[in-house]
Amino acid sequence: MAGPRRLRTLLGDYPGTAALRSGALTSDRVRFDFADYPSVVDGFKPMIRDRAFDVSELAIVSYLVARDFGKPLVLLPVTTTGRLPHARALYNAERGRLWPSDLAGKRVAVRSLTTTTGVWLRGILANDYGVDLDRIEWVTFEDPHVAECREDGTRAPAGRTILQMLLDGEVDVVLGETSADPRLKPLFPDPRAAGEAWFRKYGVTPINHSVVVTRAMHDDDPGSVQEVVRLLKQSNDLSLSRDSTPFGMEAMRPALQMLIDYAVQQNLVSRSFRVEELFSDLTMGLI
């Protein structure tokens, strides 16, 4: 009798994945062969461009763009990371106080316009603070994970880093970053209070990373897909993070719909998707 199916897997090390990664949680049906990258994000391009894994964590905006370009990936109703992003917008206080209302005409840096935290922050700036995103000069540092995606904006000089450019005054604000440098302050006054107020207003837990499988695995072995979702949910339930990461299509729906709207608004995808379109008939009904 054949043993468990071995799955090439890219999955970050979080409280919600610890039981799987440690081998404390096992299955007779599947076995995970975990890829080793310095950062899980380093595996996103290989997954989208080359299908390097059977099961992969993936930034949710990268999945939206991949879906828009018809990449053979299927979303699972599983969240690995999510957070309120308000603390990840920084300015250099040595160069004067900046407020969200000051951003018109400024240079704002983000690793890529499709970086999920950046998309959340740009959506918040536009929709909650009235910022005109088209009046900002966007500075980027890397290509999108989807090779066919073309971004507007200015590419940072080779060898420059995002926080050093902020410290040197080459950009005015950075999105999607944190720093312990006392010169760098949050753009949102009291970001924790701002995030909590935003959550009270919308009731949405922002999703950053979810999990996908290849279309080939999904079509050829749906039973293993079901088992992967079961194990991911069980591993998360064994951790203390289970209340902060939505699982299941309906639990994920508010964040996914808001992020779809932001992606359309920011011209990152060609059309608005229904949340159901992001899943398959199989995966939307799991959990």
N, C-alpha and C positions, 0 to 999 in steps of 0.2 A: 504493500500500500504506500502511495506517495506521501511524503511528509508535508509540513506546512509550506505554503507558497512563500518564497522569499521575495520581499518587496524592497526595491531600492527606495530609500526614504530620506527626505530632508525635513527635519523637524527640530526646532530650537529647544533649548534647555530651559524650561519654565516649571513652576510648581505644578501646573496642570498637565505637563507631559512627563514628569519625573518618574512616575510608576512604569511607564512604557520604556523610557530610555534606560532605566536601571535594570530592566528585566524582571522587576517585581510583578508585573502584570504580563501574562503570556497567553497565547492562543494556540489551539491545535490546528487552526486553519491558516494563519498567516504568521510570518516572522519578519521583523523589521531589520534591514541592514542599513544602519544610520550612516549617512555621509558625514564627513568631518570637514567643516569649514571654519575659518576664524570667526566669521559671523554668518548667521543663517541667510542674511540678505545676499551674500556672495553667491548663493546657489539659485537665486531667482532667475537670472538671465539664462543659465544652462537649462533650467526647467522649461521656461517658455520657448526658448529658441531651439533646443535639441531634445526635449523630453528626456532629460538626464535621469529622472526619477519616476517611479510608479506613483508614489505618494509624496506630496510636497507642500510644506507651508508656503504661503505666497501672500505678498502685500495685496490687499483687496483692490486698490486702484489699478495695480498691474494686472490683476485678473480682469477687471472691467475693460481695460484697453486690449488685453489679449482676446477677450470675448468679442470685442468690436472688430478685431482683425481675423476672426474665425479660427483661432488656435484650438487644436483638439484637446482641450482641458475641460474638466467638469468640476464644478464647485461642490464641496461637501458642506453641510449645515453645521460647521464647526468653527469656532473662533479660538485662536491661540493667544492673541494679544489685543487689548483695547484699552484706551485711556483718554481722559480729557486732555486736550493738547495745549491749553492756554499758557502753561509754563515754558513752552518750547518756542516762544517768539522773543528774541533778544535784541537789545540795542546797546550801544556803547555810551554809558552815562557821562564819560569824560568829554564827550562832544555835544552835550546838551540833552535835555529831556525830550523824548519823543513820545507821542501818543498815536493811537491808530489813526486819528483824524489828520495826522501830519504826513501820511505816506505818499500823497500825490507828488509826483516828480522825484521821489526817492529811489535809490537803488536797493533792492531787497534780494537777498541771496537764499537759494534753496538748492539742495543737492540735485534735484530734477523736478520739473513741474509736475510730474506724475508721482512724486514721493507722497505716500498716503498722508502722513502727518501734515505735510505742506498743503495738501488739498483740503484737509479739514480746516486748517488755519485760514487759508485763503477764503474758504466758504464762510467761515465765521466773520472774518473781516468785512466781506462784501455784504452779507445778509444781516448781520447784527450791529455793525459799526458804520455802515454806509460807505465803505471804501470802494472807490472805482479801481478795480484791478488793472484796467487798461491804461491808467495814468501812472503806473509803476514801471520802472525798468527792472526786469527780472534777470538775475544773474544765476546761471546754473553751472554745475561741476561735473556732471556725468550724463551718459546717454540713458534714455528710458530702457526698462527691461525688455520691452517689445521692440525688436529691431526696426520694424516698419514705421514706428511712431516718430513723428517729427515735431519738435518743440520750437516755439518762438523763444525770444530772449537772447541774452548775451552770454557767451561761454566765458567763464573765468579763465585767466591765464594759466597755462600748464604749470603745475607745481605749487600753486597757491592753495591754501586751505581756507575753508569757509569762515572759521572763527578768527583766523589771523587777519583775513581781509576786513572783518568787522573791527578788530582792534586797531588796524592800520588806517581806518577811515575810508577804505576803498568801497565798502558798502555801508548802508545805514542801518539795516535790520537783517537778521537771519531768521529763517523759519525752520522748525524741525530739529533744533539743537538744544543742548543743555551745556552749562559751563559753571565751574566753581570760581571763575575769575571775578573778583569783586567789582571790576569795571563794567561787567556785562549785566544788565538789569532786564527784567521782564517788561515787554512792551505793554502788556495788560496790567494795570495797577492791581495788586493783590490777585495774582493769577488763580490761586485756589478759590477765593470767593467768586471770581469771575466764572470759573469753571462750574462751581456749584450752582450759581444763578442760571447759567446756560442749561445745565441738566434739569433744574426745576422747570425751566421754560419749555423744554422739548421732551424730556423724559427719555433721552437717547444716550446709550453708552457707545461712543465712537469705536468702531472696529478698525483695527490696523492690519492684522494678519489673520487669514483663514487657512483652509487646507483644500487642496485640489488633488484629483487623480487624472491620469491620462485617459483620453477617450478610449484607447485600446483596452486598457484594464477594465474600465467601466463596462464596455460592451461585451468583453470576453469572459469576465468573471464577476458578475454583479454580487455574488455571495461574499466574495472577499471584500468588495467595497462596503457592504453592510457590516462586515466584521471589523473593518478599519474604523468605521464611525462608532460602533459599539465600544471598541477599545479606547478610542480617544475620549468619548464621553465618560467611560468608567474611570480612566486615569484622571480626568479633570475633577470628577466627583470625589476622588480620594484626596484632593488637595484643598487648601484654604482659598483658592482662587475661584471656586465654582460659582460664586454669586456675582462676579464681576465680568464674566465673559459669556455673552449670550450663545446658547446652543439651540439648534433647530431653526427652520426657515422663519417661522412666525416670530420667534424671539429676536432674530437678526433683522427682520423686515424694516423696522424704523430706521436703523442705522444704514442699511443698504439703500433704502429709498432716498434718504437724505444725501448719501454719498453719490448716488447716481445723478441726483439733481445738481450737486456741486460740480461733478465731472462734466455734465452738459454745459453748465454755466461757464466753465473754464475752458471749453472747447477741447476737452481731452478725449471725448468719444463723439461719434457722429450722430448719435440719436439717444433718446431716453429709453432705457430698458424697463420692462416690468420685472419686479423682483423674481417672479417665477421663471423668467427666461434665463436667469443666472444658474439655475439648477437643472437637473434632468427630472423626468417623471419618477425615477428611482430615488434620487438624492433629496428631492424636496419633501418626501414623505418620511425620511429617516428622523429618528429621535421624536 
